[in-house]
Amino acid sequence: MTTFGVAEIPDLTGTTAIVTGANSGIGLATAHALAAAGARVVFAVRDTDRGAAAAASTPGRTEVRELDLASLDSVRAFAADWTGPIDLLINNAGVSMRELSRTADGFEATFGINHLGHFALTTLLLEHITGRIVTLASQAERLGRLDFDDLNWRARPYQQRRAYNDSKLANLLFTAELQRRLTATGSGVLANAAHPGLVATNIYRHPGPRRPADLLWALAFRLLAQDADGGALPVLYAAVADIPGNSFTGPSHFAHMRGAPQRIDRSAAAQDPDLARRLWANSEQLTGIHSTV
């Protein structure tokens, strides 16, 4: 366990950080902390009006750029317009779709945004990245079971929780394989994953009538949830602490639901190198974007 807090973030003056989904919640708290430490923070967001309002509430140097992770055309445009080094790429944005929904490219939306969108973004920006890549995962990965015959839910009846769990397992497998490839090329770039704990953010809020599960979540939030600033600490720890690549960080208390960040364990599936390589190959095939590492 650590006592890491925002006071432990080093001076980031002269660095550049990109935070996806920085409009609100953990993304905004992360962006706020990085900018307060001196970084130039790019809010990579789908809704630039909301992004501008969020950036205006953030101290330091900020910039807003459009990025829709549900569209590979948008991801490619964002990457094509980028120049200069990237010290930190924070793959924060995430969704949990109650009903089956598809991205502009036909991917199941939860898997398409949480994993494939960030896979494409990271791969396309990799030549610019000089420091760290942090991807938000979750302990929900322990219940994930990737179905490589139907990653996009074409044949199976859609299940919201299963789709989310699978996407979070994919985030950890992506991080592991990315770090393996970076190390093999002699790169000093580090890829880490972070679990923010139980945080009452927009990802758990859905329109329409409330279901029994929604009432259970509401009770869990009341008893255990931490705020977005607390949820951002494992992300910031993964971004700046002296830890090795392919670390998985999360809160230290209440089954890693809240508290100061530390390195935490992951499931056996998330540590399976063959599974990680298979997901990478499938991700390249689905997106048509191939890595240089």
Salt bridges, closest charged atoms under 4 A:
GLU63 OE1 - ARG40 NH2 2.78
GLU63 OE2 - ARG65 NE 2.62
ASP147 OD2 - ARG156 NE 3.63
ASP150 OD2 - ARG156 NE 3.29
ASP166 OD2 - ARG162 NE 3.14
GLU177 OE2 - ARG180 NH2 2.69
GLU177 OE2 - ARG181 NE 2.84
ASP214 OD2 - ARG98 NH2 2.77
ASP274 OD1 - ARG277 NH2 2.74
GLU284 OE1 - HIS290 ND1 3.50
